[in-house]
């Protein structure tokens, strides 16, 4: 038997239908308003208590002064009338101040009532009568009694804000402090006009209106404050959502210097770093695809030639002995090209590895350049290009791996030789700069256009389509140079002017730093 689902309450249903009520803004605003209202209610209650209590004390003090005057006058009148208190009250002492029927209670020494408010007056509550009579009996024992009387109306507060003060005191013969108690007098504050609100009720009404007005203001301020706090968070959420969808250019405007502002700044920094990383990944992916295409092309070209010439030899298409020898030389040349390409790819992979090991030692660059130029001297003479070593013998030693730096000079000089015309010049120089050395290989060749200069260190990149198999290069020489220099902790760059020449430079650490 299936269990019946308990129906949701109205407020639970409302909460479920309105997800906005569960938002951080709503929670923050409601919490702020509730705390503020609780604080206002507590302060208002304390203020009402303080005002009512102090006012009651003030009334009692005023009544005590009046009661003291009346008991003194009645005590003297009692003595003057031969010990007759009733005669003193109604006969010889007609003072209207204490004969007001709505405020004065008077009993003799036996507790018999001489004067009290009229039976048809507003003050005929049995509880009030009992309290006053009890106070009068206590006063006949020689003590002043102070207290409050309950009001006709009750409020929502846990105490009576309209409680009326009263004071009862003994009447002594001849008004002497040590005289015999001949009666007691009680004076109370009474509400003569029932339509007039009393002081306590007036205070409660004013404070209630103040609380309501303040509550509305607090609610408005709470919503504004929560909006100011949660609006940046909403923008952060929206930006994060868009970034999750691939929009890495999203940024959040920082308007404050608080924790939310610092969060927005951190988000923007993270977004910028992520955009750079994603851009770099996309760039690397493009380079990878380009590399794969270039490797495929550079491998396919010689393989196609080898395949074609080999098939021609096998099928007997080429019968002339001289042509057969020339074909074999072409095949051998293409094999050398393939071998060089494979070697360069392997070398580039090794020097780009993060685990590449360098045998660093102090190195005199001038001597190393002389050795490299000696190796390439036949090629320079065959092309009619002049090579010069301009490195000063007093140049500080570099901290480098001799074998790998030799590969750098071989690649740079070979690359410069390819694009320097006959009667041109290639020179190598070094300039000390702070804690490193700047090495420059300059030529007077054709130069490189500005849009291609920053890409010449990419694998297989050729600014000119003529830079292909005809030149004998694999397209990896400058990429290997960059990898070796960066493995040494240096940097590499190029400066070129089309038609005037090119200067490729790189930096190395000084051995004496």
C-alpha positions in Angstrom: 0.0 0.0 0.0 1.5 3.3 -1.0 2.0 6.0 1.6 0.1 9.2 1.1 2.3 12.3 0.8 1.8 14.9 3.5 0.5 18.1 1.8 2.8 21.0 2.0 1.9 24.1 4.0 1.2 27.3 2.3 4.5 28.8 3.3 6.4 25.7 2.2 4.7 25.8 -1.2 5.5 29.5 -1.5 9.1 28.9 -0.7 9.3 26.1 -3.2 7.7 28.2 -6.0 9.8 31.2 -5.3 13.5 30.3 -5.6 14.4 34.0 -5.2 13.4 33.7 -1.5 16.2 31.2 -1.1 18.8 33.5 -2.7 21.7 35.0 -0.7 20.1 38.5 -1.2 16.8 37.4 0.4 18.6 35.6 3.3 20.9 38.6 3.9 18.1 41.1 3.8 15.7 39.1 6.1 18.5 38.4 8.5 19.5 42.0 8.7 15.9 43.1 9.1 15.2 40.6 11.9 18.3 41.5 13.8 17.6 45.2 13.5 14.0 44.7 14.5 15.0 42.6 17.5 17.4 45.3 18.6 14.8 48.1 18.1 12.2 46.1 20.1 14.6 45.4 22.9 15.7 49.1 23.1 12.0 50.2 22.9 11.0 47.9 25.7 13.8 49.0 27.9 12.9 52.7 27.1 9.2 52.1 28.0 10.2 50.4 31.3 12.6 53.1 32.2 10.2 55.9 31.4 7.2 54.3 33.1 9.2 53.4 36.2 10.8 56.8 36.5 7.5 58.5 36.0 5.9 56.3 38.6 8.7 57.3 41.1 8.2 60.9 40.2 4.5 60.7 40.9 5.1 58.9 44.2 7.6 61.6 45.3 5.1 64.3 44.4 2.3 62.5 46.3 4.6 62.0 49.2 5.2 65.7 49.5 1.4 66.4 49.3 0.6 63.7 51.8 3.2 65.1 54.2 1.7 68.5 54.1 -1.9 67.2 54.6 -0.9 64.9 57.5 0.9 67.8 59.2 -2.1 70.0 58.9 -4.6 67.4 60.0 -2.4 66.5 63.0 -2.4 70.1 64.2 -6.1 70.4 63.5 -6.7 67.2 65.5 -5.0 68.7 68.5 -6.8 72.0 68.2 -10.2 70.2 68.1 -9.6 68.3 71.3 -8.7 65.0 69.7 -11.7 64.7 67.3 -10.3 63.8 63.8 -13.7 63.9 62.1 -14.3 67.5 63.4 -10.8 68.4 62.2 -11.6 67.2 58.8 -15.2 68.6 58.3 -15.4 71.4 60.8 -12.5 73.5 61.6 -10.2 72.6 58.6 -12.1 73.2 55.4 -9.1 72.8 53.0 -10.3 71.8 49.5 -6.9 70.4 48.5 -7.3 67.2 50.5 -11.1 67.0 50.3 -11.2 66.1 46.6 -13.3 63.0 46.6 -11.5 61.4 43.7 -8.0 61.3 45.3 -8.2 61.2 49.1 -8.8 58.3 51.5 -8.9 58.9 55.3 -9.4 56.6 58.3 -9.3 57.1 62.0 -7.1 55.3 64.5 -9.5 52.3 64.5 -9.5 51.9 60.8 -13.0 53.4 60.3 -13.3 55.3 57.0 -13.8 59.0 57.4 -13.3 60.1 53.8 -13.1 58.2 50.5 -14.0 58.7 46.8 -17.8 58.7 46.2 -19.5 55.4 45.6 -20.5 56.5 42.0 -17.0 57.6 41.1 -14.8 55.9 38.5 -12.5 54.4 41.1 -14.6 51.5 42.5 -12.6 48.5 41.4 -12.6 46.0 44.3 -8.9 45.3 43.7 -8.1 49.0 44.1 -10.2 49.3 47.2 -8.4 46.3 48.8 -5.0 47.7 47.9 -5.8 51.2 49.4 -7.3 49.8 52.6 -4.3 47.5 53.1 -2.0 50.5 52.7 -4.0 52.5 55.2 -3.9 49.7 57.7 -0.1 49.6 57.3 0.1 53.3 57.7 -1.7 53.1 61.0 1.3 51.2 62.2 3.4 54.3 61.7 4.9 53.6 58.2 4.6 55.4 55.0 3.5 53.1 52.2 4.1 53.7 48.5 2.7 51.6 45.6 0.8 51.5 42.3 -2.8 50.7 41.4 -3.8 48.7 38.3 -5.3 50.7 35.4 -8.6 50.0 33.6 -6.9 49.1 30.3 -4.3 46.4 29.6 -1.7 46.5 26.7 0.3 43.8 25.0 3.3 44.5 27.3 4.1 42.2 30.2 3.5 45.0 32.7 1.0 47.8 33.3 2.2 51.0 31.7 -0.8 53.0 33.1 -0.4 51.8 36.8 -1.3 54.8 39.1 0.9 55.8 42.0 -0.5 56.2 45.5 1.0 57.0 48.9 -0.4 56.3 52.4 1.0 57.9 55.6 0.1 58.0 59.3 -1.5 61.2 60.9 0.2 62.0 64.2 -1.1 64.2 67.0 0.2 67.8 66.9 2.1 66.8 63.7 5.1 65.6 65.8 7.2 62.7 64.4 7.0 61.1 67.8 3.3 61.8 68.3 0.6 59.2 68.6 -1.0 57.9 65.4 -4.5 59.1 65.3 -5.4 58.1 61.7 -4.0 57.5 58.2 -4.3 59.3 54.9 -3.9 57.9 51.4 -3.6 60.0 48.2 -3.7 58.4 44.8 -3.4 59.5 41.2 -6.8 58.9 39.4 -7.9 59.3 35.9 -10.6 62.0 36.1 -11.4 61.9 32.3 -11.7 58.3 31.0 -11.3 59.5 27.4 -7.9 61.1 28.0 -4.9 58.7 27.4 -2.6 58.3 30.3 1.1 59.0 30.2 2.2 55.3 29.9 -0.2 54.7 27.0 1.0 57.8 25.2 4.6 56.7 25.6 3.8 53.2 24.2 1.9 54.7 21.3 4.8 57.0 20.4 7.3 54.2 20.7 5.2 51.8 18.7 4.9 54.4 15.9 8.6 55.0 16.1 9.3 51.2 15.9 7.0 50.8 12.9 8.6 53.7 11.1 12.1 52.5 11.9 11.2 49.0 10.8 10.2 50.3 7.4 13.4 52.3 7.1 15.5 49.3 8.3 13.7 47.0 5.7 14.5 49.5 2.9 18.1 49.9 4.1 18.4 46.1 4.4 17.2 45.5 0.8 19.6 48.2 -0.5 22.5 46.9 1.6 21.8 43.3 0.5 21.6 44.4 -3.1 24.9 46.3 -2.9 26.6 43.2 -1.5 24.9 40.5 -3.6 24.9 42.4 -6.9 28.7 41.9 -7.4 28.3 38.2 -6.5 25.5 37.9 -9.1 27.9 39.5 -11.6 30.6 37.1 -10.6 28.2 34.1 -11.0 27.2 35.3 -14.5 30.8 35.9 -15.5 31.8 32.4 -14.2 28.9 30.8 -16.1 29.9 32.5 -19.3 33.5 31.5 -18.8 32.3 27.9 -18.3 30.7 28.2 -21.7 34.0 29.3 -23.2 33.8 33.2 -23.0 37.2 33.7 -21.4 37.2 37.5 -22.0 34.6 38.0 -19.2 35.6 40.5 -16.5 33.8 41.9 -13.4 33.8 45.6 -12.6 35.4 46.3 -9.3 33.5 49.1 -7.4 34.6 48.5 -3.8 37.8 47.8 -1.8 36.1 45.3 0.7 36.2 41.5 0.6 33.8 41.4 -2.3 35.9 43.9 -4.2 39.0 41.8 -3.5 37.1 38.7 -4.7 36.3 40.4 -7.9 39.9 41.5 -8.4 41.0 37.9 -7.8 38.4 36.6 -10.2 39.6 39.1 -12.9 43.2 38.0 -12.3 42.2 34.4 -12.6 40.1 35.1 -15.7 43.1 36.9 -17.3 45.5 34.0 -16.5 43.0 31.5 -17.8 42.5 33.5 -21.0 46.2 33.6 -21.5 46.6 29.9 -20.7 43.7 28.9 -23.0 45.1 31.2 -25.7 48.5 29.6 -25.3 47.0 26.2 -25.5 45.1 27.1 -28.7 48.3 28.6 -30.1 50.2 25.4 -29.2 47.5 23.3 -30.7 47.7 25.4 -33.9 51.5 24.9 -33.9 51.1 21.2 -33.3 48.7 20.9 -36.3 51.1 23.1 -38.4 54.0 21.0 -37.3 52.3 17.8 -38.2 51.4 19.2 -41.6 55.0 20.5 -42.1 56.6 17.2 -41.0 54.3 15.3 -43.2 55.1 17.5 -46.2 58.8 17.5 -45.6 58.9 13.8 -45.3 56.5 13.1 -48.2 58.6 15.2 -50.7 61.8 13.2 -50.5 60.0 9.9 -50.0 58.0 10.6 -53.2 61.2 11.3 -55.1 62.9 8.2 -53.7 59.9 6.1 -54.5 59.6 7.4 -58.0 63.3 7.1 -58.9 63.5 3.7 -57.3 60.6 2.3 -59.3 62.1 3.8 -62.4 65.3 1.9 -61.8 63.6 -1.3 -60.8 61.3 -1.2 -63.9 64.3 -0.5 -66.2 62.9 2.8 -67.4 66.3 4.4 -67.1 68.8 2.5 -69.3 71.5 5.0 -69.8 74.4 4.4 -67.4 75.0 8.0 -66.8 71.4 8.7 -66.1 71.3 5.8 -63.7 74.3 7.2 -61.7 72.6 10.6 -61.6 69.4 9.1 -60.3 71.3 7.2 -57.6 72.9 10.5 -56.6 69.5 12.1 -56.4 68.2 9.3 -54.3 71.2 9.5 -51.9 70.7 13.3 -51.6 67.1 12.8 -50.7 68.0 10.1 -48.1 70.5 12.6 -46.6 67.7 15.2 -46.4 65.5 12.7 -44.6 68.3 11.7 -42.2 68.9 15.4 -41.5 65.2 16.1 -40.9 64.9 13.1 -38.5 68.1 14.1 -36.7 66.9 17.7 -36.3 63.5 16.5 -35.0 65.2 14.2 -32.4 67.6 17.0 -31.4 64.8 19.5 -31.0 62.8 17.0 -28.9 65.8 16.5 -26.6 66.7 20.1 -26.1 63.1 21.1 -25.4 62.7 18.4 -22.8 62.3 19.8 -19.3 64.8 17.1 -18.2 67.6 18.3 -20.5 71.0 18.2 -18.8 73.5 21.0 -19.5 77.2 20.7 -18.8 77.7 24.3 -17.8 81.3 25.7 -17.5 83.1 29.0 -18.1 83.5 29.4 -21.8 85.5 31.9 -24.0 83.1 32.8 -26.7 85.7 34.2 -29.1 87.6 30.9 -29.3 84.4 28.9 -29.8 83.4 31.2 -32.7 86.8 30.8 -34.3 86.4 27.0 -34.2 83.0 27.2 -35.7 84.0 29.6 -38.5 86.9 27.2 -39.3 84.5 24.3 -39.8 82.3 26.4 -42.1 85.1 28.2 -43.9 84.9 26.1 -47.1 81.2 26.9 -47.5 81.9 30.6 -46.9 84.7 30.6 -49.6 82.5 28.6 -52.0 79.7 31.2 -51.8 82.1 34.2 -51.7 80.9 35.5 -48.3 83.2 37.1 -45.7 82.9 35.9 -42.1 84.3 38.0 -39.3 84.7 37.3 -35.5 84.4 40.7 -33.8 84.4 39.4 -30.2 86.9 41.3 -28.0 89.4 39.0 -26.4 88.8 40.8 -23.1 85.0 39.8 -23.1 83.9 38.1 -19.9 83.5 34.3 -19.9 80.1 32.9 -20.5 78.5 30.1 -18.4 77.3 27.6 -21.1 77.4 24.1 -22.4 80.2 24.0 -25.1 78.6 21.3 -27.3 75.1 22.8 -27.3 76.4 26.3 -27.8 78.5 25.1 -30.8 75.2 23.8 -32.3 73.7 27.3 -31.8 76.6 29.0 -33.7 76.5 26.4 -36.5 72.8 26.8 -37.0 72.9 30.6 -36.9 75.9 30.9 -39.2 74.5 28.3 -41.6 71.1 30.2 -41.7 72.9 33.5 -42.3 75.0 32.0 -45.1 71.9 30.7 -46.9 70.4 34.2 -47.3 73.6 36.3 -47.7 74.4 37.0 -51.3 77.9 36.8 -52.8 80.4 39.4 -51.5 78.2 39.8 -48.4 79.4 39.8 -44.8 78.6 37.8 -41.7 79.9 39.0 -38.3 79.7 37.7 -34.8 80.0 40.1 -31.8 79.3 40.2 -28.1 78.2 43.0 -25.8 78.4 42.6 -22.0 75.2 43.8 -20.3 74.9 43.7 -16.5 74.9 40.0 -15.5 74.7 38.5 -19.0 76.2 38.7 -22.4 74.4 39.6 -25.6 75.7 37.6 -28.6 74.8 38.9 -32.1 75.1 37.2 -35.5 74.6 39.8 -38.2 74.5 39.5 -42.0 74.1 41.7 -45.0 71.5 39.5 -46.6 68.0 40.0 -47.9 66.4 40.7 -44.5 63.1 39.6 -43.1 59.7 41.5 -43.2 58.4 42.7 -39.8 55.3 40.4 -40.0 57.6 37.3 -40.3 60.4 38.3 -37.9 58.7 37.1 -34.7 57.9 33.7 -36.2 61.2 32.6 -37.6 61.9 30.6 -34.4 58.8 28.5 -34.9 59.3 24.9 -36.2 59.2 24.6 -40.0 58.1 28.3 -40.4 59.3 29.8 -43.6 58.6 33.5 -44.3 59.4 32.9 -48.0 58.1 29.9 -49.9 61.5 29.7 -51.6 62.9 28.6 -48.2 62.2 25.0 -48.9 64.1 21.9 -50.0 66.0 23.9 -52.6 68.0 25.6 -49.8 68.8 22.3 -48.1 67.4 23.3 -44.7 65.0 21.4 -42.5 63.2 24.5 -41.1 64.2 23.5 -37.6 67.5 25.2 -37.2 66.3 28.4 -35.5 63.8 26.5 -33.4 66.7 24.4 -32.0 68.6 27.6 -31.3 65.7 29.0 -29.3 65.3 25.8 -27.3 69.0 25.6 -26.4 69.2 29.3 -25.4 66.1 29.1 -23.3 67.5 25.9 -21.7 70.5 28.1 -20.6 68.1 30.6 -19.1 68.6 33.2 -21.8 66.4 34.8 -24.5 66.5 35.1 -28.2 65.4 37.7 -30.7 65.8 39.1 -34.2 66.2 42.6 -35.7 65.9 42.9 -39.4 65.6 45.4 -42.2 64.4 44.1 -45.6 67.1 44.6 -48.2 69.8 45.5 -45.7 70.3 42.5 -43.5 69.4 40.6 -40.3 70.8 40.4 -36.8 69.8 37.4 -34.6 70.8 37.9 -31.0 70.7 35.8 -27.8 71.8 36.2 -24.2 73.9 34.0 -22.0 74.7 34.3 -18.3 78.2 35.6 -17.3 80.5 33.1 -15.5 81.6 35.9 -13.1 78.2 37.1 -12.0 
